[in-house]
Amino acid sequence: MQNEEVAKQLDRCLNEIHLAAENKREVLVAPEEIELTNTQGHILMLLAQNGPQTNAELARTLAISPAAMTKAMKSLNHRADPVVSAISDPEDARIKRWSLTHTGVSLAQLHEKDHQNTRMAYVEMLNDFPENEVAVISRFLTELEARCVRG
């Protein structure tokens, strides 16, 4: 009977996380208050990590539609202080790549800090469990992720 109760608890927890993160690309614990959506923050972080990229490359990485990517990039580029700028591809000037402005670099760093803070919050929670229980949690999460990915 305990497994059924824990299964119900897990179902409620995952549904609450899903609802809280709806229309977001990720779940962050106590993110900084920056005027970006999580998707926009993740785009900036990807540009900071990988350098200039096209809409298609970014959309593929984030698994979002080209239309959603175009909308996000227009929003980032048409701010009072733009955080991205379009540059021509050095090998094919017809291709537009996005790079970060100075403001974009700062916001990308804040978003990366949100990721670091989230991982630290997880570590703090896991520190309350004995090592053998952490191993069980890890094993469970590995299995849950594999089943979710397989569908």
DSSP file (Angstrom, degrees, kcal/mol; ACC not computed):
  #  RESIDUE AA STRUCTURE BP1 BP2  ACC     N-H-->O    O-->H-N    N-H-->O    O-->H-N    TCO  KAPPA ALPHA  PHI   PSI    X-CA   Y-CA   Z-CA
    1    1 A M     >        0   0    0      0, 0.0     4,-1.9     0, 0.0     5,-0.2   0.000 360.0 360.0 360.0 -33.2    0.0    0.0    0.0
    2    2 A Q  H  >  +     0   0    0      1,-0.2     4,-2.6     2,-0.2     5,-0.2   0.893 360.0  55.2 -60.4 -40.1    2.9    2.4    0.7
    3    3 A N  H  > S+     0   0    0      1,-0.2     4,-2.4     2,-0.2    -1,-0.2   0.886 106.6  50.8 -61.3 -38.6    4.0    2.2   -3.0
    4    4 A E  H  > S+     0   0    0      2,-0.2     4,-2.1     1,-0.2    -1,-0.2   0.907 111.1  48.0 -65.4 -41.0    0.5    3.2   -4.1
    5    5 A E  H  X S+     0   0    0     -4,-1.9     4,-2.3     2,-0.2    -2,-0.2   0.910 113.1  47.2 -66.4 -41.9    0.6    6.2   -1.8
    6    6 A V  H  X S+     0   0    0     -4,-2.6     4,-2.9     2,-0.2    -2,-0.2   0.884 110.0  54.2 -66.7 -37.6    4.1    7.3   -2.9
    7    7 A A  H  X S+     0   0    0     -4,-2.4     4,-2.5    -5,-0.2    -2,-0.2   0.907 109.6  47.4 -61.5 -41.9    3.0    6.8   -6.5
    8    8 A K  H  X S+     0   0    0     -4,-2.1     4,-2.6     2,-0.2    -2,-0.2   0.917 112.4  49.8 -63.8 -43.1    0.1    9.2   -5.9
    9    9 A Q  H  X S+     0   0    0     -4,-2.3     4,-2.7     2,-0.2    -2,-0.2   0.922 111.9  47.7 -61.6 -44.7    2.4   11.7   -4.2
   10   10 A L  H  X S+     0   0    0     -4,-2.9     4,-2.9     2,-0.2     5,-0.3   0.907 110.9  51.6 -62.9 -42.6    4.8   11.5   -7.1
   11   11 A D  H  X S+     0   0    0     -4,-2.5     4,-2.2     2,-0.2    -2,-0.2   0.929 112.4  45.6 -60.5 -46.4    2.0   12.0   -9.6
   12   12 A R  H  X S+     0   0    0     -4,-2.6     4,-2.5     2,-0.2    -2,-0.2   0.923 113.9  49.8 -61.9 -44.5    0.8   15.1   -7.7
   13   13 A C  H  X S+     0   0    0     -4,-2.7     4,-2.5     2,-0.2    -2,-0.2   0.935 112.2  45.6 -62.0 -49.1    4.3   16.4   -7.4
   14   14 A L  H  X S+     0   0    0     -4,-2.9     4,-2.6     1,-0.2    -1,-0.2   0.881 113.2  50.9 -64.8 -37.4    5.1   16.0  -11.1
   15   15 A N  H  X S+     0   0    0     -4,-2.2     4,-2.7    -5,-0.3    -1,-0.2   0.903 110.5  48.9 -66.5 -39.8    1.8   17.5  -12.1
   16   16 A E  H  X S+     0   0    0     -4,-2.5     4,-2.5     2,-0.2    -2,-0.2   0.910 112.4  48.3 -64.6 -41.9    2.4   20.5   -9.9
   17   17 A I  H  X S+     0   0    0     -4,-2.5     4,-1.9     2,-0.2    -2,-0.2   0.927 112.1  49.9 -62.4 -44.4    5.9   21.0  -11.3
   18   18 A H  H  < S+     0   0    0     -4,-2.6     4,-0.4     1,-0.2    -2,-0.2   0.925 112.5  46.5 -61.3 -45.0    4.5   20.7  -14.8
   19   19 A L  H >< S+     0   0    0     -4,-2.7     3,-0.8     1,-0.2    -1,-0.2   0.901 112.7  49.7 -64.9 -40.3    1.7   23.3  -14.1
   20   20 A A  H 3< S+     0   0    0     -4,-2.5    -1,-0.2     1,-0.2    -2,-0.2   0.828 117.2  41.4 -66.4 -30.8    4.2   25.6  -12.5
   21   21 A A  T >< S+     0   0    0     -4,-1.9     3,-2.1    -5,-0.2    -1,-0.2   0.331  81.3 141.6-100.2   6.5    6.6   25.3  -15.5
   22   22 A E  T <  S+     0   0    0     -3,-0.8     3,-0.1    -4,-0.4    -3,-0.1  -0.213  76.1  11.8 -54.7 137.7    3.9   25.4  -18.2
   23   23 A N  T 3  S+     0   0    0      1,-0.3     2,-0.3     2,-0.0    -1,-0.3   0.671 109.5 108.1  65.3  19.9    5.1   27.4  -21.2
   24   24 A K    <   -     0   0    0     -3,-2.1    -1,-0.3    14,-0.1     3,-0.1  -0.881  68.4-139.2-120.3 157.3    8.6   27.4  -19.8
   25   25 A R  S    S+     0   0    0     -2,-0.3     2,-0.3    -3,-0.1    -1,-0.1   0.606  81.9  11.3 -88.7 -13.3   11.6   25.4  -21.1
   26   26 A E        -     0   0    0     -5,-0.1     2,-0.6     2,-0.0    -1,-0.1  -0.969  69.8-112.5-158.2 166.3   12.9   24.5  -17.7
   27   27 A V        -     0   0    0     -2,-0.3     2,-0.4    -3,-0.1    -6,-0.1  -0.950  34.7-178.0-111.0 119.4   12.2   24.4  -14.0
   28   28 A L        -     0   0    0     -2,-0.6     2,-0.6    90,-0.0    87,-0.1  -0.943  24.4-130.6-119.5 140.7   14.4   26.7  -11.9
   29   29 A V  S    S-     0   0    0     -2,-0.4    92,-0.1    85,-0.3    93,-0.0  -0.803  85.3 -18.9 -90.4 121.5   14.4   27.0   -8.1
   30   30 A A  S    S-     0   0    0     -2,-0.6    -1,-0.2     1,-0.1     3,-0.1   0.926  84.8-161.2  49.6  60.5   14.1   30.7   -7.0
   31   31 A P        -     0   0    0      0, 0.0    -1,-0.1     0, 0.0    80,-0.1  -0.313  25.2 -96.0 -68.9 155.1   15.3   32.3  -10.3
   32   32 A E        -     0   0    0     78,-0.3     2,-1.5     1,-0.1    82,-0.0  -0.333  41.5-106.8 -61.9 150.8   16.5   35.9  -10.4
   33   33 A E        +     0   0    0     -3,-0.1     2,-0.3     2,-0.1    -1,-0.1  -0.664  60.3 153.3 -84.7  88.4   13.9   38.4  -11.3
   34   34 A I        -     0   0    0     -2,-1.5     2,-2.2     2,-0.2     7,-0.1  -0.881  55.5-112.1-115.4 152.5   15.0   39.3  -14.9
   35   35 A E  S    S+     0   0    0     -2,-0.3     2,-0.3     2,-0.0    -2,-0.1  -0.314  84.2  95.2 -83.4  57.4   12.7   40.5  -17.6
   36   36 A L  S    S-     0   0    0     -2,-2.2    -2,-0.2    71,-0.0     2,-0.1  -0.977  73.5-117.7-140.1 151.5   13.0   37.4  -19.7
   37   37 A T     >  -     0   0    0     -2,-0.3     4,-2.5     1,-0.1     5,-0.2  -0.459  38.3-107.6 -76.6 164.5   11.0   34.2  -20.1
   38   38 A N  H  > S+     0   0    0      1,-0.2     4,-2.5     2,-0.2     5,-0.2   0.887 122.5  54.4 -60.4 -37.1   12.9   31.0  -19.3
   39   39 A T  H  > S+     0   0    0    -16,-0.3     4,-2.4     2,-0.2    -1,-0.2   0.939 109.1  46.8 -61.6 -46.5   13.0   30.3  -23.0
   40   40 A Q  H  > S+     0   0    0      1,-0.2     4,-2.3     2,-0.2    -2,-0.2   0.912 112.2  50.6 -62.6 -41.6   14.6   33.6  -23.7
   41   41 A G  H  X S+     0   0    0     -4,-2.5     4,-2.3     1,-0.2    -1,-0.2   0.899 110.2  49.9 -61.0 -40.3   17.1   33.1  -20.9
   42   42 A H  H  X S+     0   0    0     -4,-2.5     4,-2.6     2,-0.2    -1,-0.2   0.887 108.0  53.5 -67.9 -37.6   18.0   29.7  -22.2
   43   43 A I  H  X S+     0   0    0     -4,-2.4     4,-2.5     2,-0.2    -2,-0.2   0.942 110.3  47.5 -59.2 -47.1   18.5   31.1  -25.7
   44   44 A L  H  X S+     0   0    0     -4,-2.3     4,-2.4     1,-0.2    -2,-0.2   0.904 111.0  51.1 -61.9 -41.0   20.9   33.7  -24.3
   45   45 A M  H  X S+     0   0    0     -4,-2.3     4,-2.3     2,-0.2    -1,-0.2   0.913 110.0  49.8 -63.2 -42.3   22.7   31.0  -22.3
   46   46 A L  H  X S+     0   0    0     -4,-2.6     4,-2.9     1,-0.2     5,-0.3   0.905 110.7  49.4 -63.2 -41.4   23.1   28.9  -25.4
   47   47 A L  H  X S+     0   0    0     -4,-2.5     4,-2.0     1,-0.2    -1,-0.2   0.898 111.2  50.0 -64.1 -38.9   24.5   31.8  -27.4
   48   48 A A  H  < S+     0   0    0     -4,-2.4    -2,-0.2    -5,-0.2    -1,-0.2   0.893 117.5  40.3 -64.7 -39.0   27.0   32.5  -24.6
   49   49 A Q  H  < S+     0   0    0     -4,-2.3    -2,-0.2    -5,-0.2    -1,-0.2   0.877 130.5  23.8 -76.9 -38.5   28.1   28.9  -24.5
   50   50 A N  H  < S-     0   0    0     -4,-2.9    -3,-0.2     1,-0.3    -2,-0.2   0.451  98.9-128.8-113.9  -2.8   28.2   28.2  -28.2
   51   51 A G     <  -     0   0    0     -4,-2.0    -1,-0.3    -5,-0.3    47,-0.1  -0.263  63.4  -1.9  80.8-173.8   28.6   31.5  -29.9
   52   52 A P  S    S+     0   0    0      0, 0.0     2,-0.3     0, 0.0    47,-0.2  -0.180  71.1 174.5 -56.1 136.9   26.5   32.9  -32.8
   53   53 A Q  B     -A   98   0A   0     45,-1.4    45,-3.2     4,-0.0     2,-0.1  -0.951  28.1-113.2-141.5 159.1   23.8   30.7  -34.1
   54   54 A T     >  -     0   0    0     -2,-0.3     4,-2.3    43,-0.2     5,-0.2  -0.423  34.4-107.6 -85.2 166.0   20.9   30.8  -36.5
   55   55 A N  H  > S+     0   0    0     41,-0.4     4,-3.0     1,-0.2     5,-0.2   0.918 121.4  53.1 -56.2 -44.0   17.2   30.6  -35.6
   56   56 A A  H  > S+     0   0    0      1,-0.2     4,-2.3     2,-0.2    -1,-0.2   0.906 108.7  48.2 -62.5 -42.9   17.1   27.0  -37.0
   57   57 A E  H  > S+     0   0    0      2,-0.2     4,-2.1     1,-0.2    -1,-0.2   0.924 115.1  44.9 -63.7 -44.0   20.1   25.9  -34.8
   58   58 A L  H  X S+     0   0    0     -4,-2.3     4,-2.4     2,-0.2    -2,-0.2   0.915 112.6  51.0 -66.5 -43.0   18.6   27.4  -31.7
   59   59 A A  H  X>S+     0   0    0     -4,-3.0     5,-2.0     1,-0.2     4,-1.0   0.905 110.8  49.3 -61.9 -41.4   15.1   26.0  -32.4
   60   60 A R  H  <5S+     0   0    0     -4,-2.3     3,-0.4    -5,-0.2    -1,-0.2   0.927 111.3  48.7 -63.5 -45.2   16.5   22.5  -32.9
   61   61 A T  H  <5S+     0   0    0     -4,-2.1    -2,-0.2     1,-0.2    -1,-0.2   0.895 119.0  38.8 -61.9 -40.9   18.5   22.6  -29.7
   62   62 A L  H  <5S-     0   0    0     -4,-2.4    -1,-0.2    -5,-0.1    -2,-0.2   0.516 105.2-128.2 -89.0  -5.7   15.5   23.8  -27.7
   63   63 A A  T  <5 +     0   0    0     -4,-1.0     2,-0.3    -3,-0.4    -3,-0.2   0.925  63.4 131.9  56.6  47.7   13.0   21.6  -29.5
   64   64 A I      < -     0   0    0     -5,-2.0    -1,-0.2    -6,-0.1    -2,-0.1  -0.845  62.7 -89.2-122.8 165.0   10.7   24.5  -30.3
   65   65 A S     >  -     0   0    0     -2,-0.3     4,-2.1     1,-0.1     5,-0.2  -0.297  30.9-118.8 -70.8 154.1    9.0   25.5  -33.5
   66   66 A P  H  > S+     0   0    0      0, 0.0     4,-2.7     0, 0.0     5,-0.2   0.878 116.5  54.9 -58.3 -36.9   10.8   27.9  -35.9
   67   67 A A  H  > S+     0   0    0      1,-0.2     4,-2.3     2,-0.2     5,-0.2   0.917 107.4  48.7 -63.5 -42.7    7.9   30.3  -35.5
   68   68 A A  H  > S+     0   0    0      1,-0.2     4,-2.3     2,-0.2    -1,-0.2   0.884 112.2  49.6 -63.8 -38.0    8.4   30.3  -31.7
   69   69 A M  H  X S+     0   0    0     -4,-2.1     4,-2.7     2,-0.2     5,-0.2   0.926 109.5  50.5 -67.4 -43.8   12.1   30.9  -32.2
   70   70 A T  H  X S+     0   0    0     -4,-2.7     4,-2.4     1,-0.2    -2,-0.2   0.920 111.4  48.9 -59.1 -44.1   11.5   33.8  -34.5
   71   71 A K  H  X S+     0   0    0     -4,-2.3     4,-2.1     1,-0.2    -1,-0.2   0.921 112.1  48.4 -61.5 -45.1    9.1   35.4  -32.0
   72   72 A A  H  X S+     0   0    0     -4,-2.3     4,-2.1     1,-0.2    -2,-0.2   0.908 112.5  48.0 -62.8 -42.8   11.6   35.0  -29.2
   73   73 A M  H  X S+     0   0    0     -4,-2.7     4,-2.2     2,-0.2    -1,-0.2   0.884 109.7  52.0 -69.6 -37.7   14.4   36.5  -31.2
   74   74 A K  H  X S+     0   0    0     -4,-2.4     4,-2.3    -5,-0.2    -1,-0.2   0.925 110.5  49.7 -61.2 -42.9   12.3   39.5  -32.3
   75   75 A S  H  < S+     0   0    0     -4,-2.1    -2,-0.2     1,-0.2    -1,-0.2   0.903 112.8  46.0 -62.2 -41.7   11.5   40.1  -28.7
   76   76 A L  H  < S+     0   0    0     -4,-2.1     7,-2.2     1,-0.2     8,-0.6   0.826 117.4  44.0 -70.4 -31.4   15.1   39.9  -27.7
   77   77 A N  H  < S+     0   0    0     -4,-2.2    -2,-0.2     5,-0.2    -1,-0.2   0.750 109.8  54.0 -86.4 -25.7   16.2   42.1  -30.5
   78   78 A H  S  < S+     0   0    0     -4,-2.3    -1,-0.2    -5,-0.2    -2,-0.1   0.093  79.1 119.0-101.8  23.4   13.5   44.8  -30.3
   79   79 A R  S    S-     0   0    0     -3,-0.5    -3,-0.0     1,-0.1    -4,-0.0  -0.392  82.1-105.8 -77.2 163.3   14.0   45.7  -26.6
   80   80 A A  S    S+     0   0    0      1,-0.3    -1,-0.1    -2,-0.1    -3,-0.0   0.892 124.6  28.6 -56.0 -38.7   14.9   49.3  -25.6
   81   81 A D  S    S-     0   0    0     -5,-0.0    -1,-0.3    22,-0.0    -3,-0.1  -0.836 100.4-140.0-121.1  89.7   18.3   47.8  -24.9
   82   82 A P        -     0   0    0      0, 0.0    21,-0.3     0, 0.0    22,-0.3  -0.116  13.4-162.6 -55.2 144.1   18.6   44.8  -27.3
   83   83 A V  S    S+     0   0    0     -7,-2.2    18,-1.8    20,-0.2     2,-0.3   0.532  74.2  38.3-105.1 -10.2   20.2   41.7  -25.9
   84   84 A V  E     -B  100   0A   0     -8,-0.6     2,-0.3    16,-0.3    16,-0.2  -0.951  64.1-163.9-133.3 156.6   21.0   40.1  -29.3
   85   85 A S  E     -B   99   0A   0     14,-2.5    14,-2.5    -2,-0.3     2,-0.4  -0.992  23.2-117.3-139.1 149.3   22.1   41.4  -32.6
   86   86 A A  E     +B   98   0A   0     -2,-0.3     2,-0.3    12,-0.2    12,-0.2  -0.681  32.5 179.7 -86.8 134.5   22.1   39.9  -36.1
   87   87 A I  E     -B   97   0A   0     10,-3.1    10,-3.1    -2,-0.4     2,-0.2  -0.945  30.8-106.7-129.3 154.1   25.4   39.3  -37.8
   88   88 A S  E     -B   96   0A   0     -2,-0.3     8,-0.2     8,-0.2     5,-0.2  -0.569  37.9-106.5 -79.6 142.7   26.1   37.8  -41.2
   89   89 A D        -     0   0    0      6,-2.4     3,-0.2     3,-0.7     6,-0.2  -0.490  24.7-133.5 -64.5 133.8   27.5   34.3  -41.4
   90   90 A P  S    S+     0   0    0      0, 0.0     3,-0.2     0, 0.0    -1,-0.1   0.763 104.9  40.9 -64.5 -23.5   31.2   34.6  -42.4
   91   91 A E  S    S+     0   0    0      1,-0.3     2,-0.3     4,-0.0    -2,-0.0   0.710 129.9  22.0 -96.1 -22.9   30.8   31.8  -45.0
   92   92 A D    >   -     0   0    0     -3,-0.2     3,-2.3     3,-0.1    -3,-0.7  -0.806  62.3-162.2-148.9 100.7   27.4   32.8  -46.4
   93   93 A A  T 3  S+     0   0    0     -2,-0.3    -1,-0.1     1,-0.3    -4,-0.1   0.645  88.2  69.2 -62.0 -15.4   26.3   36.4  -46.0
   94   94 A R  T 3  S+     0   0    0     -6,-0.1     2,-0.4     2,-0.1    -1,-0.3   0.710  85.4  83.8 -73.9 -18.8   22.7   35.4  -46.7
   95   95 A I  S <  S-     0   0    0     -3,-2.3    -6,-2.4    -6,-0.2     2,-0.5  -0.734  71.6-148.8 -91.0 129.2   22.6   33.5  -43.4
   96   96 A K  E     - B   0  88A   0     -2,-0.4   -41,-0.4    -8,-0.2     2,-0.3  -0.850  14.1-172.4 -99.5 127.7   21.8   35.5  -40.3
   97   97 A R  E     - B   0  87A   0    -10,-3.1   -10,-3.1    -2,-0.5     2,-0.4  -0.869  18.4-129.4-113.9 151.6   23.3   34.4  -37.0
   98   98 A W  E     +AB  53  86A   0    -45,-3.2   -45,-1.4    -2,-0.3     2,-0.3  -0.846  25.4 179.8-103.1 136.4   22.5   35.9  -33.6
   99   99 A S  E     - B   0  85A   0    -14,-2.5   -14,-2.5    -2,-0.4     2,-0.3  -0.888  30.7-100.6-128.0 163.5   25.1   37.1  -31.2
  100  100 A L  E     - B   0  84A   0     -2,-0.3   -16,-0.3   -16,-0.2     2,-0.1  -0.591  24.3-144.3 -85.4 142.3   24.9   38.6  -27.7
  101  101 A T     >  -     0   0    0    -18,-1.8     4,-2.4    -2,-0.3     5,-0.2  -0.362  42.0 -92.1 -84.3 178.0   25.2   42.3  -27.0
  102  102 A H  H  > S+     0   0    0      1,-0.2     4,-1.9     2,-0.2     5,-0.1   0.911 132.4  48.9 -59.9 -41.1   26.9   43.4  -23.7
  103  103 A T  H  > S+     0   0    0    -21,-0.3     4,-2.4     1,-0.2    -1,-0.2   0.900 109.1  53.5 -64.0 -40.0   23.5   43.4  -22.1
  104  104 A G  H  > S+     0   0    0    -22,-0.3     4,-2.6     1,-0.2    -2,-0.2   0.890 105.7  52.8 -61.7 -40.6   22.8   39.9  -23.5
  105  105 A V  H  X S+     0   0    0     -4,-2.4     4,-2.1     2,-0.2    -1,-0.2   0.925 110.0  48.7 -60.6 -44.3   26.0   38.6  -22.0
  106  106 A S  H  X S+     0   0    0     -4,-1.9     4,-1.8     1,-0.2    -2,-0.2   0.919 113.3  46.1 -62.5 -44.3   25.0   39.9  -18.6
  107  107 A L  H  X S+     0   0    0     -4,-2.4     4,-2.3     1,-0.2    -1,-0.2   0.867 109.9  54.3 -68.3 -35.8   21.6   38.4  -18.8
  108  108 A A  H  X S+     0   0    0     -4,-2.6     4,-2.4     1,-0.2    -1,-0.2   0.894 107.8  50.9 -63.2 -38.8   23.0   35.1  -20.0
  109  109 A Q  H  X S+     0   0    0     -4,-2.1     4,-2.2     2,-0.2    -2,-0.2   0.890 108.8  51.0 -66.0 -38.7   25.3   35.0  -16.9
  110  110 A L  H  X S+     0   0    0     -4,-1.8     4,-1.9     2,-0.2   -78,-0.3   0.904 110.4  49.3 -63.7 -40.4   22.3   35.7  -14.7
  111  111 A H  H  X S+     0   0    0     -4,-2.3     4,-1.7     2,-0.2    -2,-0.2   0.910 110.2  50.1 -66.5 -40.8   20.4   32.8  -16.3
  112  112 A E  H  X S+     0   0    0     -4,-2.4     4,-2.3     1,-0.2    -1,-0.2   0.891 107.6  54.9 -62.9 -37.8   23.4   30.5  -15.8
  113  113 A K  H  X S+     0   0    0     -4,-2.2     4,-3.0     1,-0.2    -1,-0.2   0.888 103.2  56.0 -61.7 -38.6   23.5   31.6  -12.2
  114  114 A D  H  X S+     0   0    0     -4,-1.9     4,-2.2     2,-0.2   -85,-0.3   0.907 107.6  48.9 -58.2 -41.7   19.9   30.5  -11.9
  115  115 A H  H  X S+     0   0    0     -4,-1.7     4,-2.4     2,-0.2    -2,-0.2   0.925 111.8  48.4 -63.8 -44.1   20.9   27.1  -13.1
  116  116 A Q  H  X S+     0   0    0     -4,-2.3     4,-2.4     1,-0.2    -2,-0.2   0.917 111.5  49.8 -62.5 -43.0   23.8   27.0  -10.6
  117  117 A N  H  X S+     0   0    0     -4,-3.0     4,-2.2     2,-0.2    -1,-0.2   0.874 109.5  52.2 -63.8 -37.1   21.5   28.1   -7.8
  118  118 A T  H  X S+     0   0    0     -4,-2.2     4,-2.0    -5,-0.2    -2,-0.2   0.934 110.2  47.5 -64.6 -45.6   18.9   25.4   -8.7
  119  119 A R  H  X S+     0   0    0     -4,-2.4     4,-2.3     1,-0.2    -2,-0.2   0.894 111.1  52.0 -62.5 -38.8   21.6   22.7   -8.6
  120  120 A M  H  X S+     0   0    0     -4,-2.4     4,-2.6     2,-0.2    -1,-0.2   0.889 107.3  52.6 -64.3 -38.4   22.8   24.0   -5.3
  121  121 A A  H  X S+     0   0    0     -4,-2.2     4,-2.1     2,-0.2    -1,-0.2   0.898 109.5  49.5 -63.6 -39.6   19.3   23.8   -3.9
  122  122 A Y  H  X S+     0   0    0     -4,-2.0     4,-2.8     2,-0.2    -2,-0.2   0.920 110.2  50.3 -63.8 -43.3   19.1   20.2   -5.1
  123  123 A V  H  X S+     0   0    0     -4,-2.3     4,-2.2     1,-0.2    -2,-0.2   0.918 109.0  52.2 -61.6 -43.1   22.4   19.4   -3.4
  124  124 A E  H  < S+     0   0    0     -4,-2.6     4,-0.4     1,-0.2    -1,-0.2   0.908 112.0  45.8 -60.1 -42.1   21.2   21.0   -0.1
  125  125 A M  H >< S+     0   0    0     -4,-2.1     3,-1.4     1,-0.2    -2,-0.2   0.930 113.2  49.1 -65.6 -44.4   18.1   18.9   -0.2
  126  126 A L  H >< S+     0   0    0     -4,-2.8     3,-2.0     1,-0.3    -2,-0.2   0.793  97.9  69.0 -67.8 -27.1   20.0   15.7   -1.0
  127  127 A N  T 3< S+     0   0    0     -4,-2.2    -1,-0.3     1,-0.3    -2,-0.2   0.714  90.0  64.6 -63.2 -18.4   22.5   16.4    1.8
  128  128 A D  T <  S+     0   0    0     -3,-1.4    -1,-0.3    -4,-0.4    -2,-0.2   0.516  94.9  74.1 -80.4  -4.8   19.6   15.7    4.2
  129  129 A F  S <  S-     0   0    0     -3,-2.0     5,-0.0    -4,-0.1     2,-0.0  -0.839  88.6-109.8-110.4 145.7   19.5   12.1    3.0
  130  130 A P    >>  -     0   0    0      0, 0.0     4,-2.0     0, 0.0     3,-0.7  -0.327  37.2-105.9 -66.0 157.5   22.0    9.3    3.8
  131  131 A E  H 3> S+     0   0    0      1,-0.3     4,-2.1     2,-0.2     5,-0.1   0.856 119.1  54.5 -54.3 -42.0   24.2    8.1    0.9
  132  132 A N  H 3> S+     0   0    0      1,-0.2     4,-1.4     2,-0.2    -1,-0.3   0.859 109.2  48.4 -65.6 -33.1   22.3    4.9    0.4
  133  133 A E  H <> S+     0   0    0     -3,-0.7     4,-2.6     2,-0.2    -1,-0.2   0.862 108.0  54.3 -73.3 -35.4   19.0    6.8    0.0
  134  134 A V  H  X S+     0   0    0     -4,-2.0     4,-2.7     1,-0.2    -2,-0.2   0.893 106.1  53.5 -62.6 -39.1   20.6    9.2   -2.4
  135  135 A A  H  X S+     0   0    0     -4,-2.1     4,-2.4     2,-0.2    -1,-0.2   0.897 109.4  48.0 -61.9 -40.0   21.7    6.2   -4.5
  136  136 A V  H  X S+     0   0    0     -4,-1.4     4,-2.7     2,-0.2    -2,-0.2   0.917 111.0  50.5 -66.9 -43.2   18.1    5.0   -4.5
  137  137 A I  H  X S+     0   0    0     -4,-2.6     4,-2.8     1,-0.2    -2,-0.2   0.929 111.6  48.7 -59.1 -45.0   16.8    8.4   -5.5
  138  138 A S  H  X S+     0   0    0     -4,-2.7     4,-2.3     2,-0.2    -2,-0.2   0.919 111.3  48.9 -61.3 -45.0   19.4    8.5   -8.3
  139  139 A R  H  X S+     0   0    0     -4,-2.4     4,-2.0     2,-0.2    -1,-0.2   0.911 112.6  48.8 -61.5 -42.8   18.4    5.0   -9.5
  140  140 A F  H  X S+     0   0    0     -4,-2.7     4,-2.9     2,-0.2    -2,-0.2   0.932 111.5  48.5 -63.0 -46.9   14.7    6.0   -9.5
  141  141 A L  H  X S+     0   0    0     -4,-2.8     4,-2.7     1,-0.2     5,-0.2   0.874 109.5  53.1 -63.6 -37.2   15.3    9.2  -11.4
  142  142 A T  H  X S+     0   0    0     -4,-2.3     4,-2.1    -5,-0.2    -1,-0.2   0.927 113.1  43.6 -61.7 -45.0   17.3    7.4  -14.0
  143  143 A E  H  X S+     0   0    0     -4,-2.0     4,-2.3     2,-0.2    -2,-0.2   0.902 113.6  50.8 -67.6 -41.8   14.5    4.9  -14.5
  144  144 A L  H  X S+     0   0    0     -4,-2.9     4,-2.5     2,-0.2     5,-0.2   0.932 111.6  47.8 -62.4 -46.1   11.8    7.7  -14.5
  145  145 A E  H  X S+     0   0    0     -4,-2.7     4,-2.5     1,-0.2     5,-0.2   0.916 111.1  51.0 -61.7 -43.7   13.8    9.7  -17.1
  146  146 A A  H  X S+     0   0    0     -4,-2.1     4,-2.1    -5,-0.2    -1,-0.2   0.910 113.1  45.3 -61.6 -42.2   14.3    6.6  -19.3
  147  147 A R  H  X S+     0   0    0     -4,-2.3     4,-1.3     2,-0.2    -1,-0.2   0.884 113.1  49.9 -69.9 -37.5   10.6    5.8  -19.2
  148  148 A C  H  < S+     0   0    0     -4,-2.5    -2,-0.2     2,-0.2    -1,-0.2   0.892 112.2  47.4 -67.9 -38.8    9.5    9.3  -19.9
  149  149 A V  H  < S+     0   0    0     -4,-2.5    -2,-0.2     1,-0.2    -1,-0.2   0.893 111.4  50.4 -69.5 -39.7   11.8    9.6  -22.8
  150  150 A R  H  <        0   0    0     -4,-2.1    -1,-0.2    -5,-0.2    -2,-0.2   0.765 360.0 360.0 -68.7 -24.0   10.7    6.3  -24.3
  151  151 A G     <        0   0    0     -4,-1.3    -3,-0.2    -5,-0.2    -4,-0.1   0.442 360.0 360.0  88.9 360.0    7.1    7.5  -23.9
